[in-house]
Amino acid sequence: MAMVGLFWITEDAVYVGSPPAVDGQCVRLTSEGVVAEDPYGTRTWAWEELRAASVVDVPVKGTARRLGQAFEVLLAAVGGSGDEPAEMSLRLTATDPEVDVTEEVSVHAAVSGGYPTDEVELSQSLLARFVAGEADPGALTAWARGDGHHGTPKARQRQALLRSWAEA
């Protein structure tokens, strides 16, 4: 298993954010499309029916984020908790014959300190390529079966991988 950008990649699956939670909640990307699972059921979207996909509310590393984290630590010290993973949303816009339909699916961030800005941007570009049919999540699982079994790569390697998948 490895984390590259906004994706958690195993030999068998690509997840947006973290792998499945204890309750089974997750969003998986397949060659066919997007699969969202939660305790209430499973929803799917084929890549062909999507016009756009992006991750919103991504925690990003940086000064503002560090200030926010300091505030969260203070709140946790006063009120308890604070150990929940950050929530993000995968925003999907599907093309309906009459009108575009936008839905958001909740996912948990896989990191506690925020994602590097460049990895967020490259991940968003890769999502756009999946929607456009110009890239396939199968390339990510193929990587996981090869070099990816060594765990999460260093920052420069993650950026290079995302660039190669987003620009291939």
Secondary structure, 3 states (H helix, E strand, C coil): CEEECCEEECCCCEEECCCCCCCCCEEEECCCEEEEEECCEEEEEEHHHEEEEEEECCCECCHHHHHHHHHHHHHHHHHCCCCCCCEEEEEEEEECCCCEEEEEEEEECCCCCCECHHHHHHHHHHHHHHHHCCCCCHHHHHHHHCHHHHCCCCHHHHHHHHHHHHHC
